[in-house]
Amino acid sequence: MLIRPRGQRWDNARVVSTLLALAAAVALLAGCAESGVVGQSSDSADIVGSVLNPAKQPTASGGARQGRDGGLTGTSLPSFDNAPLPSPVAARQIAGPYTNKAGAVTGKLFFYRSGDQNSGNYYVCSGTVIKSKNRSLVWTAGHCVHDGKGGTWHLGMVFVPAFDNSAGDPNVDPSDLSQYAPLGTFAAVHVWTSPEWVKTGDEHGGDLAHDYAVIEVGRNDDGQTLDDAVESAGAKPVPVWFNAPTGQDKAPAMTIRGYPAAEPFNGMAQWGCSANVVQLLNVTELGPDAKEYRAGCDLTGGASGGGWFARGPGQTGDDVSLVTNTSVGSAHNAHGGNWLAGPYLDAKAKQLFNIADGSAAP
């Protein structure tokens, strides 16, 4: 049984003591201008994109906001359930500040889902600053930007690289993120996800093999592009490793990062796992060519969209590439074992990236 670490949602039951700092979320600007198809892939399948207009989005009122946990039990997938469980790896908190080469490329994504703009609820995910021509792209999970089948685009998306409130009170005023955003805040201006996710995704899973998305963000208050900001911290945007080798059922050792927010975490700090053994499973329930990476890691909801990193072709030292994003996990379920999984980034994922990469710089 799968537990989706969906952009974490919270409610009064979890309260202010745990994740409200996510409320740092923002002046989480509510409202989305227009949405529609942006570009087409070579096989004529639409690449779905939403065009956002932050200038038209009203600023949320100040004061503490409450969120609710959106991680729900997913449908059973024998490809996962019948495969031997990966070796468990305990997550470790990564010491801040994150304004360094490794930490600055990981950030938190804050957003509303339709109908929640005025409810006091909001959601969170994780994301990675990726190498691009327009110097403004974030890689994350599809369910972090769109509800999937029958749903809508998320609203008021704001990305905060190197978000850090690890030593602070998680009860914060969401209308002011500045003290938690050492590199500034970046509102989404364009968003793309796979047509498979839009057609089939839901809170129980859907096409997890295509649960990925790209966000183009605007500039921060200092006029910097996203890449300008992370490079000022000595970091480099991470290239995406599409069509990575698929030798049997194993993959390269990977490092997984994100901001887990569901218990026992609170979403205020970066956590990570170093997975020396990563499985690459054929998930036939999702299609004959569908593949998912799986690793033993106990990050929870809120880590969705966070990056999995490995040394790619031609890289040396501590340079790495993004291999996938966290999509779904066991989340300490009753079946035993703690693991995360993410989609294999194939030619379709690269097509989506190419469209985003061709977007004009903000």
N, C-alpha and C positions, 0 to 999 in steps of 0.2 A: 504494500500500500504506500502511495507516495504522499508526502506532505509538501505542498508548495511553499517555498519561502517567498511568497508574493510580497510585493512592496509592502512592508509591514503595516498593518492597521491595528489600532489600539482602541480600547474603550474604558469606561469608568472603572471597570473591574481591574484593569491592569494599572491603571492610573498613573497619575503624575509621578509616582516614585520611580517608574521604570523608564519609559521612553519619551516622556514629554519633551525632552530636549529635542527631540526631533521636531518638536515644534519650533525649534530653531528654524524650523522649516521656513520660515520665510515670512515675508510679507507674502506668502504664497499667493501669488497673483492668480485670481480665479478668472476663468473664461478662456475660450479658444475661439479664434476668428473663423477660419475656414479650413476645410479638409477636403482631400481628393486624391486622385492618382497623380503621382509625380514620376514620370518616366515609365519605360517598359523594359523587361528583360529580353534577351535575344530569342527566347522561345515564346514570346508574346504574352507571358504571364505578367500581370500588372505588379509592379513594385509599389506598394502603398505608402503614401506619404501624407503628412498633415502639415499645413502651414500655420504657424502660430503668430500672433501679433501681440507681444507683451504690452505695447503702448495702449492697447484697448482693454487691458485687464485691470480692474480696480484693485487697489491695495487692500489687503486683509486688515481687519482691526487688530489692535495689539492685545496683550494679555495671554495667559497660558492657554494652549489648545490641547485637546485630548485626541488621541488616536486609538484605533482599534485593530486588533490582530486580524489580518486577512488571510493567514495561512490555513488552508483547508485540506482535508484528506482527499487525495487524488484517486483516480481509477487504478485498478491493478494492472500491471504490465508484466507478464510472465518473463519477458526478456530481462527485466531487472530482478523479479522475485525468485527466478529459478537459477540465476547466475550466482556463483560463490560470492559471498560478501567480501568487499575489499578490506584490507587491514585497517583498523581504526587509527585515526590520527587525531590527537587532541589539539584543538585550536589554542593558539597563544596570543595574548594581547601584544600588539606592537606598540612599543614605547613612542610617544610623541616627543616633540612636535613632528608633524609629517611633511614639513617643508624641507624635504631632502630628496635625493635621487629616486629612492624606492617608494616613498610615501606620497609624493605630490601628484603622481599620476592616478591615484585612486581617490575617489570622492563619493559624496552622498548626493542622491537625487531625491528631491522633495516634490510632491505633487498632490493634487486633488483627483478624485474620481468624480464623474458626473453626478450631480446632486449633492455633493458634500461641501461645495464652496462656502456655504454659510452655516454649516453644521458644527464647526469646531473640530472636525475630523480631517486628517490628512494621512498620506502614505509616504513611505520611504523605500528607496532601493539603493543600490550601489552602482558604480560605473567606472570606466577607465578612459583616460585621455589617450586617444590613438593618433598615430602619425597620419597627417593628411595635408593636401595642398592648401586647403582654406584655413588650416591651423585652428580649427574650432570644433572638432568632432569628439563625441563621447560614445563608447560602445557599452551597451547594456542589454537587458533581457527584453523580449517583446512584451511580456506581461507588465513591464514597468512603464510602458508608454500607451498601451491599448488593452481594453478589456477582452478582446477576442470576439468570437462569434456573437453577433447581435449586440455588441457593445459599442463603446465610443472611445475616442482618444482621451487620454488623461489631460488634465488642465493645469495651467500655472506651473509647468515644470521648471525647476531651478536646480542647477548643479553646483555643488560646492566642493572643489578639489581640496584635499588635505583637511577636510572638516575635522575639528578637534575640540572636544569638550570632555576629554577623558578624566580630567580631575575636577570637573565642575558639577554643579547641581543640575540634574536633568530637567528641572522646572524652569523653562525659559520663555521669553516673550518672542513669539514667532515672527513678529513684525520687524525684528532686528537681528540678523544673523552675523553682523559684522564681527563680533568678538569671537566667533567660532570659525571664521572664514579668512585665514591668514593670506590667501591668494585672491580673495574676492568672491563674489557670487555671479553666476552666469545663467541668464534666463534662456530657455529653449526658444529658437526661432524657426527651426525646421526639424521634423521627426520622420523617420522611415522605419517600417518594420516589414516582415515578410507577408505575402498574401496568404500563405498557409496559416500563419498565426491568426490573422484577422478572420479567416473563414472558419477555423476550427477551435481556436483557443478558448478556454474557460477556466473557472476557478478550480476545476478538478484535473486540469491537465491540457487536453487537446494535443495539438501537434508540437510536442516539446522539441522535436528535432529541428524546428524552425523558430524557436523561442529566442530570437535575438533582434536587436534594433540599433539604430544609429541616430544620435541627436546632434544637430548643429546648434551651438549656443552663440549668443551675442557677446558683446564685450562687457568687462566689469566696469565699475565706477571710475576706474583710473584710465579707461580707454584701451586696456590691454585685451588682446585676443586670449583665448584659453591657453594656447601654446606659449604666448609671451609670458603669461603668469607662471606656468609650471617651469619654464626654462629659467625664470628669475630665481627659482629655488634650486637650481642645479640639476633639474630633472629633464628627461627627454620623453616626448610622446612616444608611445609604444607601437611598433608596427604590428599588424595583424597577420598571423600565420595561417593563410587559407590552404586547404588541401594538404594538411600535414600528413606525414607518413602514417599508414594504417597497419603496420606489421602485426598480424594475428590479432590478439585481443588486448594488446598492451600499448601504451603510449609513453612518451617521455615523462620523467619525473617533473612534477609541476609544483609551483607555489600558488596558493589560492588566497585572495584577499577580499575583504569586504567589511561592511559595518553591520554585523548581526544585531538585531533589535529585539527579537522574541526571547523570552526567558531561556537561559539564565543571563542573557546579555541585555544591554540597555541602549545600544545603538550610538553611544557617544564616542567610541574609539574604534580604530582599525584592529581587526583580528585576522589571523592567517593560519593556514595549515601548510606544512611541507610534506607533500605526498610523493614518496619515492616509488610507489606502485600506483599506476593509473590504468584503469580498464577502458577499453574501447569496445562497446557492445553493439551488436546489430539489433536494433529495436524494430523487429519486423512488424509489430502491431501498428507502427507509424508509417510503414511503407517499405518496399524491398531494399531500398538503398539507405534507409534512415540509420544513423549511428549516433550514439551518445557516449561521451566520456563519463566515467564514474570514479570517484575517489572517496576513501574513508576520511571524512572531515565533519566535525559537529557544529559548523556554523548554522545559524537558524535564520528565520524570516528577517528581511531587511538586508541580507547579504545577496539577494537576488540581483543579477546584473553584474556582480563583482567579477574581476578578472582572474583567469587561470593563466599562469605565465611559465614559459619554458625557453631555454636558449634555442633560437631558431638558426636557420642556415646562415653561415658567415658571421655569426655573433660570437664574441669572446668576452671573457671577464664576467662582469655582472649584467651585461646587456641581455635583455629578454624580449620575447614576442608574446602577444596575446594569442592564446590557442583556443579559448572558449570563454563563455560566461556562465556563472551559476544560474541554473534554471529551476531545478527542483531538488528536493532532498528528503531524507527519511525523517528528519526533525525529531529524533528520539522516539520513534513510534514503537508500538507494542511488539513488532516483529523482530526487534533486535538489530543492532548495528546502526552506526551513524554514518551517513554518506551524503554526498552531493553529486549532482550530475549536470552536464551542460552539453549543448548541441555541437556536433562536428561541423566545422565551418567549411562548407564545400563551395562549389562554383556559384550556387545561388546566393550564398552569403556574400561572396565577392562581388556579384552583380549589384547587390544592394549597396555595398560599400562604395562601389565606383560611382553610383548615382549621387550619393551623399558627398563624395569627394569632389565631384564636379560642380557642386553648388558654390555660388560666389561667396567670397569671404564677407563676414559681417562688417 
